[in-house]
């Protein structure tokens, strides 16, 4: 006999998924045949004499055919092994086993300027076949965590494991999950991943005091939320990606979070029930020097001055400035002036006191990213262009198949 035929032909299934096994016979089978199945000891098929059976139980399956008139009997087919994937998770030192996978979402780039495109990628491990991918925006739920809203036009998911967001303007969180089969078996939701923007959102704005990205580890910070809300949650994502609110490392009074000396490096932002603010990538430094740089992006064409501050709050005068680890020639009097900022000025900046002994970093600051943004009328034009591209794309998709779009010269 031919053996067992499995549909869908996935190498592994998860608990809750169902596969169909068919007993195939070289002569073609038919109504004159009946069948016998060998199944795992703890599973009894609903129709033990049928040529087809469904199962979601792991183990070995084989079958054979027999003519109903008592004639010939086939040999047993080779065993087909149904495998179920298990994924180990460690929570508080305890390892648990789940049979529902959790995909991993990545975003690129993670920091954006208004109008940038962002690619979301959803990966299911171990890799398997047949998945469709569903994409969601994470909406803050201040009393809980986040709720997930399906992105527009994504009700049936995508065959591709990536999704492009056009014209990203503000900080926002995203999640994904995958599904396959009929009825659909869904994975868990991925962890929330954020696309950060330092640009000001009038409906939600973060203010940092002192107004700089770098701070000494002994300093206290004041972080305030402003905008179209009376209730705010101030959030931080640390270097490992762990997210927490002000109540874990500071004290929230009204719309302001005061950290005393418990602030640590991470990305900080405000959330209301409908909006996320600009994000600030704050660095706390245990050394003797910090770089003084603006919290928010600098508008292109405007000037910006970077400085170098000692722990005593004095400004260093004899200083070198570096961009992406390359020495800059134009630092004067302890300051670096960029008179008209352009996109090319973006990069990682740091400063170093020239009296710092070789090999010692006590007078070297950490790095911080200097970002730029378009002037308001340019940003508005850029957003409108993306809206026009999206509108035309939808129109093209709705054309009959025998119509072609031609270019006008």
N, C-alpha and C positions, 0 to 999 in steps of 0.2 A: 504494500500500500504506500501511498505518498507520504502519509504522516499528518501531523497537525499543522494547520495554517492559522496564524494569529493576526487579528486586526484590532486596532491599529498596530502596525509593526514597530512598537517602541521597545528599546532594549530593557527599560525598567519602568515600573509604574509606582505610583504612590498610593498609600492606603486611602480608599475612597474612590479611586479610579477603577474602571471596569474594562476588561478586554474580552473579545470574542474569539473562541477557539473552534475551528472546524476540522472534522475528521475527514481527510481526503482519501479516496480510493482510486487506484489506477484505472479500473474499469469504468469509473465515472460515478459509481454509487447509484442511488435511486430509491424508489419507494420499497423495493424488495429487500433492502438492507436495513438492519438495525445495528446499533453501536453499543460498545461498552467502554467506559472510561475508568482509568486509574487516576485518582486525585489525591491530594494530601489527606491524611487520615482524618483531619478535623473538618473536612469539607465534603458535603454531599450535593452533587449537582441537582438542580431542579428538574431536569429531564434527562435521567441517566441513560436512556436508550436513544436519544436524539443525536443527529450528526453535528449539531452546534451546541455550544454551551457558553455561558458568560461567567466570569469570575473576577474577583478582586482579591483573592487569597493567594499568598505566595506559596510556592512549592512546585513539585514536578507533576506534569500532566502527560498522559499518553492514552492512546485509544486503539481499538481494533474494530473491524466490521464483521458481521455474520449474516449470511442469508437467512431470511425469516423461515424458509421451508426446511431449515435444518441442514442445509448444504454446507458449502465451504466456509471457512473462517480465515480471515487474514492474520498475519502476525501482528504483534503489538508494535505500534509506531515508536520511533525514538522519543524519549521523554523531552518535553519542552518545559523549561524552568521559568516560572514567573518570579521575577525579582522585585522586591519593594525596596525603595531607597530610604534610608534613615539618615537623619542629620543630627549631629550632637550639638547641644548648646550648653554652655556653662553659665549658671546664674548663681551668684553668691557661693561659688565653690561646688555647687551641685550640678552634676551632668545629667541632662535629660535627653531622651531620644524622641524626635518627632518625625512623622512620616509626611508632613506637609512642608515643602521647601519654601525658603524665603529668598527671593531674588535680591541681587545687589544692584543698586542704582548708582551710576556715576554721572556727573555733569561736567561739561567742558565748553567754555571756560567756567570756573567757579566764580570769578570776579568779572564783572562786565561794565561797560559804558552804555549809556542809553542808546538803544537801537541795535545793539549787538545781537547776533544769532547765537543760540545755545543748543548744544546737542545732548540729549538725554540718552543713556544706554542702560538697558536692563538685562542682567545676566542671571540665568538659572543654573545652579550647580547641584549635582553633576550635570553637564550638558546633555540635553535630550531633544527629541524631535516633537513636532506637532504643536508647539506653543504659539499662541497669539498674545500680544502684549498690550496692556492697558495703562494709560497715563493719567495721572491725577495731580491737581494742585492741592497742597496742604493749607487748609484754612484754619487760623488760630481759633481755638475754643478755650477761652480764658479760664473757665472753671475746670477744664479737663486737660487735653493735650492738643490734638489737631483732628479735624474732620477732613475727608478727602472728597474733592469734587472732580468728576471726570472732565478732562479737557474737551473743549468743543470739537465735534466731528470725530469722536473717538469711541462711539458706543459699541462698535464691533471689534475694536482693537486693531492692531497692525501686525502683519506677518514679520516685518522687520523688527529687530530688537533695539532699534534706535528711533528717536523722534526729535525733530528740529523745531525749536521755538524761535520765531522770527520777531525782531523788534522788542527784545526784553528791555524793560524800562526801570523796574524797581526790584528790590529784594523780594524773593519769593521762594517757598519750599515746594518740593515735588516728591511724589512717590510713584512706584509702578507695581504691577503684579502681572502674572501670566495665567492663561487659562487654555485648556484643551479638552477635546472629547465632547460627547453628547450623551447625557447632559454635561455641561461644562464643569470641569474640575479646576478650581482656582488655587493658586499658591497663596501664601501669606502676602501681605503688603511688604514692600521694602521699607527700610528705615528712611526717614525724611532726609532729603539732601537739599541744601540751599544753593541758590544762585544769588551771590552777593552783589549789591550795588552801593557805592558810596554816594551816589547822586541824591540830591534832596528831593524828597517826596512831600509836597505841601500837605497832604492828608496825614502824614506820619513822619516825624522828624526826631532824630536823636542828637542831643547836644552833650558834649563831654567837657568837663571842667576839672583840672586845667585843660585848655583847648590845644591839645597835642596828642599824637598817636603813641608816644613813648612816655613812660612814667617810671620812677624809681619804685622798687618793691616796698619801700617804707612809706610811700605816699598814699593818701586817701583820695578817692575819686568821687565825683558827683556826676551821675548820668541822668539826664532828664528827657522825658518824652513829651512831644507837643504835636498838636494836630486836631483832626476832627473826631475826637473821642474823649470821654471822661474817665475811661477805665483802660489801664495799660498793664502790660506784662513786659518787663525788661529781661532779655534773654542773653545768654552767652554760650558759644560753642568753643570748647577748649581745643588744644592742639591735637587731641585724640579723636575729636568729633563729638564728644559727649556734650549734650545740651542741658542747661539748667537755668532756672530763673533766679532773680535777685534774692529771693528768700533763702537760698542756699549759701550765699557768700556776701550778703549785704542786708540793708534794711530799706524797704520800700515805703516811702511816705508820700502819699498822693501819687504824682507822676514822676517822682524823683527817687533814684536809688543811690544811697550812700554806702561806700564799700569799706570805710575805715582803712585798714592796711591789708585787707583780705583779697584785693583784686589780683588777678593773675592774667597772663597772656591769653588772648582769645579774640574771637569776633563777637562784638556786642551789637545788639539791635533792639528796637522796641516793636511790640505787637499790640494791636487792638483787635477787636472782634472781626475786622474786615481788612486791615492793612498791616503791612510791615514797613518799618522805617528804613532810612539809609543805614548801612552797616559800617562799623569802625573796627579795623583790625588793630587792637591795642596790644602793645608789648610792654611788659613790666621787666625791669632790668635791675639786676643785683650789683652791677658794676658802679663805677664812679662817674660815668658820662652817659648822657642820653642825647639823641638827635631831636631837635625841635622842628617839627613839620606839621602841616595842617591836617585836621581830621577829615575834612571833606575834599573832594576833587577840586582842582584849580581850573577855573574857566579859561579856555584857550584865548590867548591874547592878553591875559592879565599877568601881573607879576607875582612872584612868591619869593620869600626869603627863608632859607633854612639856617638854623643855628646849632650850637653845641653847648649843652648846659652841664655844669658840675653838680654833684649831689648837694653842694652848699648853695645851690640856685644861682651861682655866679656863671657868667657866660665865658667860655674859653675864647681867647683871642688868637692863639697860635695853633691853627687847626687845618687839617686836610680833610677834604670831602671826597667821597667815593660814590660812583654810580655803577651798580652791577660789578663791584669789586675793582673798578678801574679808577685811578686817581684823576680827579678833575683839576684843571689848571687855574680856575678862576675864583677860588675862595679868597675873600679879602676881609681882614679884620675880624675873623671868627664867624663870618657869615658867607653864605652862598646865595647870590641874587640871580634869579632867572627872570629877566625883564619882560619877556613875552612868551608865555608857556605854549608849547605845541604838543602834539601827540608824541613826538619823538623824545620829549623830556620825561616820559613815564619810565619808571624803573625803580630798583631798590637802592636807596641812599643810606649812607652812614657817615659818621665823622670820627676823626681820630686826632687826639692831641699830639702835636709834634714832639713833645717832651716825653712821650710814653716810651719806656725802655724797650729795646728790641725783644721780641718774644713775649712781652707782657701785654695783656689786653685791658688793663685797668682803665686806660684813657681811650678806649675804643667803644663806640656805641653799638647797639644792635642795629639791624637793618629795618627800614620801613619803606613801603611802597608809596611813591608819589604818583597820583593819578590825575588825569585831566578830563574835562568834559566840554562839550560843544556849548557855544553861546545859545541862549534860549531859542532864538529864531531859527538857528541851524538845527537844534534838536527837534523842534516842532516840524520842520521841513522833512527831517529824516524819518520821523514817525509817520508822517503822512505818506511818504514814499513807500514804506513797508505796508501801510494799509492799502495803497493802490495795487502793489504787487499781489497781496493776498486776494483782493477783489478780482483782479484779472485772472488769477489762478483758478478761482472758483468758477468764473465764467467759462474758461477753457475746458474745465472738467465737465461742464454741463453741455458742451457742444455735441451734436450727433457725431457718430464715429466716421461718417463720410465727409465731414467738414475739416478742413485744415486751416490753421492760422498762418497767414503769410505776413512777411515784414514789408513795411512801406519804406521806400528809399526816397 
